[in-house]
């Protein structure tokens, strides 16, 4: 089956313009959060997770760390892997990774 495809440079241009139109720049938040997280010790990360649970942000925290594993080659500490292993739905959420 044949289909139309743009040459690489034009495809890149189209994707960049599309990303710009749909607020591509908000991905910078992920980088900002990563720069904070990567400087924390294992115990500080666990403390952050505990705090996030109290604020009902634990799922967002897990999502960020899963994304960091994928995007930035971040290694999730063992103590958090144990904490996260019991969370339903996370494996389905990140089955694409």
N, C-alpha and C positions, 0 to 999 in steps of 0.2 A: 504494500500500500504506500503510495506517495503522499507526502504532505509538505506544505510550505514551511520553510525555516529561514530566519534572518541570518545573515553572516554574523560572526562572533562580535565584531565591534558594534554593529547596529543593535544586536541583541543586548549587549551590555548597556548601551546607551538607553534603550527602552526600559530595561530593568531598573537602572539608576533613576530615571525620570519617574517611573511608577513608584519606586520606593520613596522618593522625595515627595511625591504627591500625597502619599499615605503616611506621612510623618515617620519616615525611616529613622530620623534622628533620635527618636525615643529609645532606640536600642542602646544609646549611650548610657542610659540608666543601668543596664545590665553590667556594663563595663565599670561604672562607678561603684556598684555594689560589689563586684568581683574584686576591685582594688582594696576595698575594706576587708572582705572575707579572707583574701589570700594572706593578709598580714596577721590573722588571728591564730592563736594556738588551738590545739584540740579542745582543751578545757574551755577556752573562750567561745569557741564555736558551739559547744554543748550548752553553755550558758546563754548564748544568743538564741538557740533553739528553744530552750526552756522559756525564755522571755517571750519569744514569738508565739509559743503555745498559749501563754497567758493573754496575749493580745489577739488571739485567733488569726495569727499570721503564719502558723506552722506549715500549712500547705504551700503558701507562697515561698517560704524559706526553703522547703524541700525542692520545689520546682527550680528555684534559682541554683541551688547546689547541683541538682541533676544536670541542668543546662551547662553549668560551669565544667562539670566532668566532660561533657561532650564538646563544648566550644573551646575551652581553655586548657584542656588536659589537667584539670584540677582533680586531685585524688581525695575522695571523700574519706575522712578519718574513720577508723574502725568503730569508735564509740558512737558515731552518728549512723553508720551503716546498721548497727544493732537497733538503734532508736527508730530508724526509718523502715526497717524490714517488716514491721507489723502493720504498716499503713496500707489499707485497702485502696485499690485504684491507681496507686503510683506506677505499678508495673504496666498497666494498660495505658496510662497517660504517656509513658515514655517507651512504648514498645517500638517506636520508629527509630530509636537510637541504636 
